[in-house]
Amino acid sequence: QVQLVESGGGLVQPGGSLRLSCVASSSIFRIVTMGWYRQAPGKQRELVAAITRGGSSNYADFVKGRFTISRDNAKNTAYLQMSGLKAEGTAVYYCNTNMFGSEVWGQGTLVTVSP
């Protein structure tokens, strides 16, 4: 079973930037689509961005133009570069993949956007 480990969260001021990383424990990472989700307090988890094994990406409307998803298959790592962060971006951010029909989630990394 592959494991996903996120890092890079923290406290950032509105308008600031952070880069999140998600490292997979298996090289099977290279053939799967990776996604970043977030869950704000009291809200449902929602998709932020996803990237296919070939590098095609899609974004939620609320982050378009501000966030960039990328991957480095040689490092089994996916990234989420976040810019122009807003207070409503405060959430736990999770990386995700679907492997052989099973959803795999990391433990999450907390991003707090506050003055």
Secondary structure, DSSP 8 states (H G I E B T S, - for coil): ---EEEE--EEE-TT--EEEEEEESSGGGGGS-EEEEEE-TTS--EEEEEE-TTS-EEE-GGGTTTEEEEEEGGGTEEEEEE-S--GGG-EEEEEEEEETTEEEE---EEEEE--
